[in-house]
């Protein structure tokens, strides 16, 4: 029986800005809180080079430092942060059962804040040379390419931000954009300042990552005229968007057409007592500040839910 097992007031799946902020609020109110994070505490914020638009930091702050500050603050109030994965969720009466790498865990409420992961191109060479010439995180792997030549794929804010960051190390970057640049005007202005280091190629698809002797040497694509083009490179960084981490929720929680979690105005999902916040929620703005705000709101909704079922 569930009553014979240890039951947490709330289990939070993910430990990015949304969940860490929620944990600060719940733990301050003595709500027994545990968080499961399968990757990096702080989520994508932790591997973002520089955050310039988070309130309270007029000069900006390194993403890793912001994530570390959030973690320390949550732990100061008693948050139990565990490295592990949640593979399934189901309702058992008034409780929720989560299948984790620690075994089965029971909770009165759940916050889903699993965030998103990097989209893949799905082209030859991408998977084969992952972490051996193909990367999705400039702050993690950029330093390996000091005085090397790189290809960056993507035309949105993330691609331009990461390309600008990579100019610290590389001698030259070929930025391959499938259609037109979608980055903000501010970022495009910064990109123009780096024209000696970054060459922008519009209307170019990325078709294959080529390696010789297990070492990435070039990228093949197709330009707007239908001609095959080749760019010599020592490494490839891909930034083409994000996919929500909701695979384990299929058939359990209502998702939208792209796999984001549907919620009502109280951030509650289709499973009573289960809430969602941050980048994984349908309608999210994909900003750290709004994720933190949703985390605070979710914590208040969780408290009210616990009061109702007490």
N, C-alpha and C positions, 0 to 999 in steps of 0.2 A: 504493500500500500504506500501511496505517496507520503502519507502522514508519518510513516516510519523513517523517511529519508530526510536529509538536510535540504531545506527549501530556502532559496534566496528570495528576498523581496523583489529584486529585479536582476535579470541577466542582460547585459548589453553585448550585442554581437558586433564586434569592431571596436577599435580604440583610436579613432581619428578625432578631429576637433568636436564633432557633434556629440559623440559618446563621452569624451573626456569632460566636456562642459556639463553634460547631463549628470555625470558622476560627481562633479563638484557640488551640484545642487542636492542630489539625493543623499550623498554621504553626510553633508552638513546637517541633514534632518534625520540622521541615524537610520536611514533606509539601507538595509544590507544589500550591498551592490558588488557584483563581480563582472568583469569585462573579459571577453575572449578576443584576442587579436591573432590572426594567422600569419601576418606579415610584419609590418613595422608599426610600432606604437607612434601615433601621430598621423598615420595614413599618408596620403600623397603630399600633405603639407610638409611632412618631415623630409621629403626628398625634393622639395622645391627650393631652389637656390636662394631666392630672396623674395620676401613678401612685403610689398610696398603699400598695400591698401588695407591693412588690418588696423582698426581703430586703436589709438593709444600709443602708436609707435611712429612718431613724426618723421624719423629718418629711415623707417623700414626695419625689418628684422629678418635674420636668416630663418628659413623654414624649419631647419632642424632645431634651432634655439626656441622657436615658438612652440613646437611640438613638445620639446623637453620641459618647457615651463608649464604647459598644460598638464603633462603627466605628473610632474612634481606636485602641482597644486591639487590634483585629484587624489594622489596618494597621501598627501598631508591630511586630508579629511577622512581617509580610511578606505579608498577604493582598492579593490583586489584585482589587479591587472594580471591576466594569465596569457602566456603565449600558447595558442592552441586553436583548433579549427572547430566550427560547428557545422555538422553535416546534415542535420534534420531537426525539424521542430514539429510538435503536435500538441494538441490540447488533451489533457486528462482531467476532466471535471473542471474545478476552479484553478487548476495548475497548468503550467506549460512544461513539457518534457523536451529537453534539448539533447541530442546525441552529439557528444563532443569527443575530442581526442583524449579527454580525461575520463571518459565514460559518460553515463547518463547524468544530467544535471536538471534539477527542478526549480521552477521559479513561479512566483505569483504574477509577475509581469515581465515583459521582454521589450527591450528597445533594439530594433534593427538599425544599425548604423554602419553597414558593411562597406559603404563607399563604392568606388569604381576601380577598374583596372584598365590598363592600356589596350587599345584596339590593335589588332595585328593586320598586316597587309595580306597575309596568306599566300605569299609568293615563294617560288623556289629559293632556297638558301636562307630564308628568314629563320625558320625553326632550327635548321641544321647548325647555324652559326650563332645562335643566341648566346650572349655573354662571351663570344669569341669573335667579335667583330660586328655583332648586331646588338643594339641596346635601345632601351626605352627611358633611360634616366641619365640626363647629362650631368647632374650633380654627383651621381654615384660613380660614373665611369668616364667622365670627360677627361680627367687628369691622366688617364692612360694614353691619351693621344696628343701629348705635348709635342709640338713641332711636326705633327702629322696632318694629312689631308682628310677631310670628312665629307660625307653626304648626310644632309638632314632632310627628312621627308615630312611634308605637312605645310599647311598654309594658314593655320589658325594662330591664336594667341600663344598657345603652348609651344608650337614649333618655332615661332619667331623668338620667344623668350629664351628657349633652350639654345637656339642657334647663336643668339647674342652672348649667352653665357659661355658657349664653347669657343668663342673667339679668344678667350683667355689662354687657351692651350694650342689650338690648331693654327696651321699656317694659312689654310684656305678652306672654305665651306661652299659646296654646291647645294643650294636649297631647292629641292624639287617640289613643285606645287602642281597638283593635278589640274586645277582650274585657275581661279584667281585668289589672291591673298585675301583672307578673311580676318586678319589680325586688326586690332584697334589702330586708329590713326596715330596714337602716341607711339605704339610699337613699330609701325611702319616708318615713322619719322626716325626712330632710333636705328632701324634696319638700314635706312638710306645713308646714315653716317658711317656704316661699316661696309660700304660698297667695294672697298679695296680688299676686304677679307671675305665677304659673302657675295656670291653670284646667285641671283634669283632666276630660276628657270620656270616660267609659267606654262601651263598647258602640257606638262610632262607627266606621264604615268610612270610608276615604278614597277617594273615587270620581273626582275630577277636580280638576286645578289650573287655575284660570281666570286669564287674563291680558287686560289691555286695553292696546292700543297697545304690545304686546310687553313689558309689565311685569306681573309677577304681582300680582294684586289680591285673590284669595280662594281658598279651598278648599271644595269641595262634598263632602258626605258623606251617610251615611244613619245615623240613630240606631237604638237598639234597638226603637223603636216603628214603624220603617219609614218615618219621616218624613225628607224631605230637609232637611239643615241646611247653613248656609253660614257660614264664618268669614273675616272680612276679615283680610288679612295682607299684609305687604310681602315675605315670603319663607317658604320651606318647607324644613325640615330633616328628613330621613327616616332613621330608625334602626330597621330591622325585622329585623336579623340579617345573617348573612354567608354567602357562597357560596365554596366552595374553588376556587382557581385551578388547575384540573386539566384544562381543556379539551384541551390539547395531549397529554394522556396517554391519552385515550380509545382503547381497543383496544391499548394498549401496556403499560399497568400495571394490575393489578387494583384496582378502586375499589369502594367500598361503595355502598349505594343512594342516598346523597346526593352522591356524587362525591368523597368523601374517600379518601385512599390507604390501602389495606390493608397492614399490615406484620406480621412475626412478632415474637417477643419480643426479637429483636436489632435491630429497626427496619429489617430488610431487606424490600424489596418483592418482588413476583413476578418481577422481572427481577434475576437474580443480580448483585451488585455495585452495585446501586442501592438507596439507603436513603432514608427519609423521616423528618422530624421537625417538630415544631411544630404550628400550627393546622391544617395541611392533612392531618395524619395521622388516620386513623380511630381514634376513642377519645380524641382530644386533649381536654384540659380547658380550652382557650382562655384560658390564663393566661400572662403573660410569663415568670414564674418557671419554670413547667413547660416552656415552649418552650426556655428557656435550658438547663435540665437535660437535655432530650432532645437538644439540640445537642451537649452534652458527651458523652453516651452514644453518639450517632451517630459522633462523631469517633473514639472508641475502637474502635467496630466497623469503621470504615473503615480504621484502622491495622491491625487484625488481618486484614482482607481483603487489604490490600496486602502484608502479610507472607506470606500464603498463595500469592499469585500472583506473588511476586517471582522 
